[in-house]
Amino acid sequence: MQRGLILCQGASLTSEDLGLPETCPPQTISTSGVDSIPAIRDLGKQVEQQYVLDVLKQFNGNKTLTAEKLGITPRALRYRLSSMRQAGLCR
């Protein structure tokens, strides 16, 4: 986040500033008003969830390889995916 804020050009922080791939949905965060900035834990969680989905897609849904690539156990991956399903972020 700090790197993104430093590299940000203009009044908006984009996914490009954070070094995220273009497959992420475009999100712009205004840096001009404190009320419009989401909590860092919320934004971090969104980025983490998108990354998990991107890696899962890269391995064609193979959860064992995805967990290995993410550096977590398959059980931890199942827990994260379950939480994401409950939040309506994936099927």
Secondary structure as UniProt FT lines:
FT   HELIX           2..7
FT   STRAND          12..13
FT   TURN            15..19
FT   TURN            22..23
FT   STRAND          29..30
FT   HELIX           34..36
FT   HELIX           40..58
FT   TURN            59..61
FT   HELIX           63..70
FT   HELIX           74..86
FT   TURN            87..88
//
